[in-house]
């Protein structure tokens, strides 16, 4: 089996600050994803990456940047933190295609 | 475009009772359907998935779901729930036409009274 590790578990920042969330997976999966989870709104896709050095925008990419530095890691940057984007950010990975997603336990973002 | 509707935000049932969580979807192309569960302070875990074939699919912990194409539904069922089933359940759909990107419903929070 494998695991997805998200760091940090809790992230507190100031409004306007640039903040980075990190994700590592040891499944050797090709595809990685960043989702944002807001209460009552389900999960919304921010960015995904089909393979190393690839980036694809999801439905909620504005205000975020992403980086797939290597196959096992995928970072998400909040370019200017806003109070209305306090949420849980979930990283996931999968073999490319309609396969099962494996999720990390999330990073909870608080903006002061 | 594809979308998923879970009409019930919260469901409460007694331990030992049967359960149905509703999910309706729209899609283009060939649909792939999933149910995920999220326990408190954890990520999502796959319960079951449907790609093709037998429309009733079995998942973990006694859960099953039925793909009904004519009704665009993929409801989740369990014959007898346990208090440990209390969690948030998400229905999701992907399709070949959408590059296999997964679209999630808003989730149903299940509380099982012991």
Interface residues (C-beta under 8 A of the other chain):
Chain A: X4 X35 X40 X41 X42 X43 X44 X45 X48 X58 X90 X92 X96 X97 X98 X100 X101 X103 X104 X105 X106
Chain B: X4 X6 X9 X32 X34 X36 X41 X42 X43 X44 X45 X46 X49 X51 X90 X94 X96 X100 X101 X102 X104 X105 X106 X107
